């Protein structure tokens, strides 16, 4: 697959109308951006809670990354490695899983060479696994701890609080990670872009306002960032951080710009429906559906050779998803 042109775009989708819920993979035809397949993650694909003896209840799929015929998916507290058998049918074979006690609410992931990196939003840290030895190392940008927080819903019940996020001590909201050619991680948080070099942490981009949710680092050292506050895609030259360009993607009052992936010099930017989240305030009346059935999202294709030129845009409707579901990761298969 590595030498073939990628004809399929795959997108991760998680519910916003429920505290827990399940997640989906969405396959789009790359040329038309039309929906061609939907795959729901089964319960046994999620990490088992050793205390409860069953898969964890928080079943969110976010970051996506590819390497050869392998697809990597961040499933809340572990990254799953799949061999792609048929991308257009989303026929995947689970090969390995990568986890760590500090892996919690994983968002963006990146794979480069023999390294797999994940932004652990629930612990304000970056976790890196060696793909050969499968050993993990953790770089903390918040509270340094070895506590196992992979199942915060259980910890919340023990603490008698309703929202599992209330048991996590998070400040930066780290949500994206890319790897420079020399192996240095570039980290995106809601408000700042950081470089985790040998000399320590260095700030690369600190806007006065902004809600950055995802990043992609090109081989030419250009970092692409999505900013939900203004609905734009930002291009930042890491060799000259004063060189910044942006292009509008969607109206922020109508759409929540979040995920980004690049395939053959085209950036695919995802926008979710801008409706209130009920994950933090779950409904207790089980007879009342949180939202109407049928989710929608937008995908915009931006030509990176002519930055600012949107070459295609499509509204995708997913009948299998609840309204208000969030799209996060995007990759080419």
N, C-alpha and C positions, 0 to 999 in steps of 0.2 A: 504493500500500500504506500510506502514512503515515496516511491518514485512515480506514482500515478497522480493525476490531477484529482483533487478532492471534489466530489460532486454533491456531497451532502453536508448540511450544517446541522449540528446537534445542539440543543438548548436544554438547560436544566430549569425545572419549574417546581416551586414549592407553595403550599397553601398559605394564605395570610388570614383567612377567616376562621382558622382553628388554632388552638394552642399547640396541638401536636400535628396530626394528619400525616399524609403520605406525599411523596414527591414523584415527579414524572420526568422522563426524557422525551424531548420532542425532536423529530427529524424533519428538516425542511430541505426541499430541492434547492440546491445552491443557485441555479440559474433563475428560477421563477419565485423562490422564497415561499412556495406553497407547502402546506402541511402534507407529509407523506406517511408518517408513522408516529405512534405514541407508545411508550413503554413505562409501566409503573414498576417502581422498585418493590420487590417482595419483602415481607417482614424478615426473612432469614438473611437478607443482604445487609441488614443493619447490625451493628455490634451488640452482642448479648450482654445485658447487665448481669454480672456474676452474682449479685445479691438477690435479684428477682428471678434469675434463671430464665430470662426471656429477652428478646430484643428490646432495646431502649425505646421509649415512647416518642421521643423527639426524632422525627424522621424527615430531616431536611436535606435536600441535595442542592449544592451551590456550585463550587468551583469545578471547572472542567479543564483538562489538558491532554494532549496527545503526544505520543512518541512512537514512530513507526506504526505498527498495527495495534498499538495499545492505547486504550482510553482510560484516563484516570478521573475518578469522580469523588468529590468531597461529600461524604454522607455524615454530616454533623460531627462525629467524633472519630472517624477513620477515613482513610482514602482507599478506595477500591480500585484495583487494577484489572481491567477487562481486556481480553483479546476480541477485536472486532471481527466477527465472522461475516456479517452482512450489514453494512451501515444503513442501507435504505429500509431494511426491515428491523433495525435496531436489535439484531441478533448478536448478543454479547455473551462471552464465556468468562466467568469470574475466575481469576488466576490467583491473586494475592491481596492481602489487606495490610495497611500500614496504620498503626495507632501509637499512642503514647498517653500516659496519665494526664498530660497537660493539653491534650487535643480536645477542644470543646468549642462548639459553634464554629466549625471550620468554614471559612469563606473562600477567598481566592487561592488557587494552587498554581504551581509552575513546575515544569520538568525540563531539565537541561543536562545533557551528558548522562552521568550516573547519579544525579541528585534529583530528589523530589522535595519540593518545599510547599508548606501550607501556612496560610495566615490563620492563627487560632484566635478568633475574635473574643472568645470567652475568657482567655487568659492573657490578652495583650502580648502575644508572643509569636515567634516564627519557629516552626518545627521543620527540620530538614532530615530526610531519610536517605541513606545510601542505598541505591537500588540493588546493589549486589549483596551487601551484608545485611540490609534491612535495619541497620542500627539507626537510632534517632538521636539528634542533638537539638536542644531547645535554647533559643535566644530570647530572653524576656525583655520586653519594653515596659513592663509594669511591675507588679509584685512578684518577686522571685519566690517560688514555692515548688515543692514536689508533690503537693496534694493531688490526689486523683479526682478530677472534676468532670470526667467524661459523661456523667449522668446527673446533671444539675436538677432535673425534675425530682429525682429521689432526694437529693440534698435539700431542695425546697420544701418537700413534705416533712422531712426531719426537722427543719427550722420553722415549720408552721407558717410559711409564706406562700402566697398563691403563684407568683410569677417566678419561674426558675432563674430569670436574669437577675433577680434580687439577691441571689446568693453568690453572684460573681462580682469580684472587685475589678471593674474595668474602667479605664480612663480614656485611653487613646482610640478605642474601637478600630483596631487593626483589621483591615478587610481585604488587602491585596498584597501579593508578593510576586516579584519578578527576579530573575537571576542574570546578572551581567556576565559577559563572556569569561571574566576572570573568577567567577564564582561568587561575587559579592551580591548579597540580596538587596533589592530595592523594595521598600515597604510603603504601601499606601494606607493611610488611615483616613478617617472622615475629614480631618482638617490639615494634614501635613504629609509630605512625602519625605522619607528618610532613607539614608544609605547606611547599611550595617557593615562598615569596613573594619579592617584590622585595628585601626586607630580609634574605634568607637563609633558612636552614632552621629551622623551628620545630616542636618536639615537641607533638603534640596529645593523644597517648594512649600511655602507657608502663606497661602492667600489670606487676605483679611476676612473674606467670607468664602464659604464653599462647603459642599458635602460630597467629597470624593468617595466613590464606591468601588471602583475597579480600575486596574491598570494593566497595560501590555507594553513590554519592552521589546523593541525591534532590534535586529542585529546591528543597525546603524546607530544604536544608543539613543533612539528617540522613544520617549515614554508617552504613551497615550493614556489619558485619564478621563473617566466620566465624572461629570459634576452635576449632581441632581438638583442643586440649588438654582441653577440657571438653565438646566437642560442642554448642556453643551458637551462636546468632545474636545479635550485640550491636548495639544501636541507640545511636548517639552523636550528640548534638546539637552541631554544630560552633560554634554561637553560644553554647553553654553546655556546655562539655565535662564539667561535673559531672553533667549530666543523662544518665544511662546506664541502659539497660534491657537485659535479656537474656531469651532464651527457649530452652529445650532443644530440640535437633533430633534427636540420636541419641546412643546410648551410645558414648563414645570408644573403649572396649575392643573394640567390635564394628564400628564404622563410622568412617570418616575424613571428617569434615565439611570441605568445601573450597569449592566454587564457589557463586556467588550471582548471580542476575539478577532484575530487576524488570520486570513487565508489568502495567500498569493497576492499580497499588496492591497488587499481590500479589508477594511475594518468593518465588522458587523457589530452594531450597537443596539442593545436591547432596551426597551422601555416598557414598564409595567403600568397597569391601571392605577391612577392616583386616587385610591379610596382609603378610608381609615382602616388601620390594621386592628384585628381583633385577637391577635396572638397574645398581646399583653393584657387584654381585658376579655377573656373568653366568656362566651355565653353559657349560662347554666341551664337554660331551657332547651333540653335536647330535642324537643318537638319543633323548635324554630330553626330553620335552616339559616346559617350565618349570611349566605349570599345566594343569589340565583345561580343555577348550574350553568356552566359555560364560561370559560376564561378567555381573555383576549390579551395580546401583547403586540407591540410594534417592533419591527426589525429594520434598521437602516443600514445600507451598504455605502461606505465612504471610500472613494478612490484615494489611496495614500500618495500616489504619484502626483495628484492634483488635489491636495488637501483642501477640504471645503466643498468639494463637488460630491453631492450625494447621487450615486448612480442608480439607486433603486431604493424603494421603501414599500413595506407591505404590512398590512394589518392581518395578524394570524389569529384565527378563532380555534379554540381547543374545547370541544364539547365535553371531553372527559374531565376537565379541570373546573374547580369552582371559580366563580367570578372573583376577581381581585387577587388571583394567584400571582406570585412574583416570579419573574424570569431573572436568572442570575448569570449562569455560565454559558459560554458559547464557544464552539470549536468546530473545525472542519474534519470530516471523516472521508 
